[in-house]
């Protein structure tokens, strides 16, 4: 066995020994027990996670991508898109919240151009996709979700009639049935 392999083996054994000692210390001491109790009850989350990890930074395309992921989870589970009359309510529990502070995930439903206005959301679902299977929509570039002049929750309708006029800062955007970001 060459010198290089012996060094790698010694380093690997040393790392394994240190890891085992840490596990034993954390598992079998009062300090370790206290640490695990605090960890399980979420008391260490604010110490370990930075504030940036807990805040959601909204953007038009970022929001649409997150909403599309939730729509796809619904579609894969139910075999069709949700009804456009209650689409936000239908996907609410499918929005990713992994490391976000409480309430931060709700920002994904709000267009940054209407943020700060209570009760306004700014996105709508295309009625053509309502309660339909993805494959039933002939043109994959058909808008599924889009910027809307109707800023109410669960807004829905025809994108040509509901696009904001004048366009929002950066232009009106949407996301197609196939997940492509569209300039509308």
C-alpha positions as CSV (number, residue, x, y, z in Angstrom):
1,X,0.0,0.0,0.0
2,X,1.4,3.4,-1.0
3,X,2.1,6.3,1.3
4,X,-0.8,8.3,-0.2
5,X,-3.3,5.6,0.6
6,X,-2.1,5.2,4.2
7,X,-2.5,8.9,4.8
8,X,-6.0,8.9,3.4
9,X,-6.9,5.9,5.5
10,X,-5.5,7.5,8.7
11,X,-7.4,10.8,8.0
12,X,-10.6,8.8,7.3
13,X,-10.2,6.8,10.5
14,X,-9.5,10.0,12.4
15,X,-12.6,11.7,11.1
16,X,-14.7,8.6,11.9
17,X,-13.4,8.5,15.4
18,X,-14.1,12.2,16.0
19,X,-17.7,11.8,14.6
20,X,-18.3,8.8,16.9
21,X,-17.1,10.8,19.9
22,X,-19.4,13.7,19.0
23,X,-22.4,11.4,18.6
24,X,-21.6,9.7,22.0
25,X,-21.2,13.1,23.7
26,X,-24.4,14.4,22.3
27,X,-26.3,11.2,23.0
28,X,-25.1,10.3,26.5
29,X,-24.5,13.6,28.4
30,X,-26.8,16.1,30.0
31,X,-25.6,18.8,27.6
32,X,-26.4,16.6,24.7
33,X,-29.9,15.8,26.0
34,X,-30.5,19.5,26.5
35,X,-29.3,20.3,23.0
36,X,-31.7,17.7,21.4
37,X,-34.6,18.8,23.5
38,X,-34.1,22.4,22.4
39,X,-33.6,21.3,18.8
40,X,-36.8,19.2,18.7
41,X,-38.9,22.1,20.2
42,X,-37.5,24.5,17.6
43,X,-35.7,26.7,20.1
44,X,-32.5,26.6,18.1
45,X,-34.1,27.5,14.8
46,X,-33.7,31.3,15.2
47,X,-30.1,30.9,16.3
48,X,-29.1,28.6,13.4
49,X,-31.2,30.1,10.6
50,X,-30.4,33.6,9.4
51,X,-33.2,36.1,8.9
52,X,-32.6,35.9,5.1
53,X,-33.6,32.2,5.2
54,X,-36.9,33.1,6.9
55,X,-38.0,35.9,4.6
56,X,-39.4,35.4,1.1
57,X,-38.2,37.8,-1.5
58,X,-41.0,38.1,-4.0
59,X,-40.6,38.6,-7.8
60,X,-43.1,38.3,-10.6
61,X,-41.4,35.3,-12.2
62,X,-40.4,33.7,-8.9
63,X,-44.0,33.9,-7.6
64,X,-45.4,32.5,-10.9
65,X,-42.9,29.6,-10.8
66,X,-43.9,28.8,-7.1
67,X,-47.6,29.0,-8.0
68,X,-47.0,26.8,-11.0
69,X,-45.2,24.2,-8.8
70,X,-48.2,24.1,-6.5
71,X,-50.6,23.9,-9.4
72,X,-48.6,20.9,-10.8
73,X,-48.7,19.2,-7.4
74,X,-52.5,19.6,-7.4
75,X,-52.7,18.4,-11.0
76,X,-50.5,15.3,-10.3
77,X,-52.6,14.5,-7.2
78,X,-56.1,15.2,-8.6
79,X,-55.6,14.5,-12.3
80,X,-56.6,18.0,-13.3
81,X,-56.1,21.7,-12.6
82,X,-58.2,23.1,-9.8
83,X,-61.4,24.9,-10.6
84,X,-60.5,28.5,-11.5
85,X,-63.2,29.8,-9.0
86,X,-61.2,28.6,-6.0
87,X,-57.7,27.9,-7.4
88,X,-55.7,29.8,-4.7
89,X,-57.6,28.0,-1.9
90,X,-57.1,24.7,-3.6
91,X,-53.3,25.0,-3.8
92,X,-52.6,26.9,-0.6
93,X,-51.4,23.7,1.2
94,X,-49.1,22.8,-1.7
95,X,-47.1,26.0,-1.6
96,X,-43.5,25.4,-0.4
97,X,-42.8,26.8,3.0
98,X,-39.6,24.8,3.9
99,X,-37.6,27.4,5.8
100,X,-39.9,30.4,5.7
101,X,-41.2,32.3,8.7
102,X,-44.9,32.0,9.5
103,X,-46.9,34.0,6.9
104,X,-44.1,34.4,4.4
105,X,-45.4,31.8,2.1
106,X,-48.6,33.9,1.6
107,X,-46.4,36.4,-0.3
108,X,-46.1,33.9,-3.1
109,X,-49.8,34.6,-3.9
110,X,-49.3,38.4,-4.2
111,X,-47.8,40.2,-7.2
112,X,-45.0,42.5,-6.0
113,X,-46.7,45.3,-8.0
114,X,-49.7,45.2,-5.7
115,X,-47.9,44.2,-2.5
116,X,-48.8,46.3,0.5
117,X,-52.4,46.6,-0.5
118,X,-54.5,44.5,1.9
119,X,-56.7,42.0,0.1
120,X,-55.1,42.4,-3.3
121,X,-53.3,39.6,-5.0
122,X,-52.8,40.5,-8.7
123,X,-52.8,37.0,-10.3
124,X,-55.6,35.2,-12.1
125,X,-56.1,31.7,-13.5
126,X,-57.2,31.2,-17.1
127,X,-60.7,29.8,-17.3
128,X,-59.7,27.7,-20.3
129,X,-57.6,25.5,-17.9
130,X,-60.2,25.3,-15.1
131,X,-60.7,21.7,-13.9
132,X,-59.0,20.3,-17.0
133,X,-56.2,17.8,-17.5
134,X,-53.0,19.4,-18.8
135,X,-53.0,17.2,-22.0
136,X,-56.5,18.4,-22.9
137,X,-55.2,21.9,-23.6
138,X,-54.0,21.8,-27.2
139,X,-51.5,24.7,-27.1
140,X,-48.9,24.2,-24.3
141,X,-48.1,27.9,-24.4
142,X,-51.7,28.8,-23.3
143,X,-51.4,31.0,-20.2
144,X,-52.3,29.2,-17.0
145,X,-51.7,32.0,-14.5
146,X,-51.1,35.6,-15.4
147,X,-51.0,39.2,-14.1
148,X,-54.5,40.4,-13.7
149,X,-56.3,43.7,-13.3
150,X,-58.8,41.8,-11.1
151,X,-56.7,41.7,-7.9
152,X,-59.2,39.8,-5.8
153,X,-58.4,36.4,-4.3
154,X,-59.1,33.5,-6.7
155,X,-59.4,35.9,-9.6
156,X,-60.0,34.1,-12.9
157,X,-61.1,34.7,-16.5
158,X,-59.8,35.4,-20.0
159,X,-56.2,36.8,-20.0
160,X,-57.0,39.1,-22.9
161,X,-59.7,40.8,-20.9
162,X,-58.0,40.8,-17.5
163,X,-54.4,42.0,-18.3
164,X,-53.6,45.2,-16.5
165,X,-53.7,48.3,-18.7
166,X,-51.3,50.0,-18.6
167,X,-48.9,47.1,-18.1
168,X,-47.3,46.6,-14.8
169,X,-43.6,47.6,-14.2
170,X,-41.5,45.3,-16.3
171,X,-44.5,44.3,-18.4
172,X,-47.3,41.8,-17.9
173,X,-46.2,38.3,-17.4
174,X,-47.8,34.9,-17.0
175,X,-46.9,31.2,-16.9
176,X,-48.0,28.8,-19.6
177,X,-49.5,25.3,-19.1
178,X,-46.1,23.9,-19.8
179,X,-44.4,26.1,-17.2
180,X,-42.8,28.6,-19.6
181,X,-42.8,32.2,-18.4
182,X,-44.7,34.4,-20.9
183,X,-44.5,38.1,-21.7
184,X,-48.1,39.1,-22.3
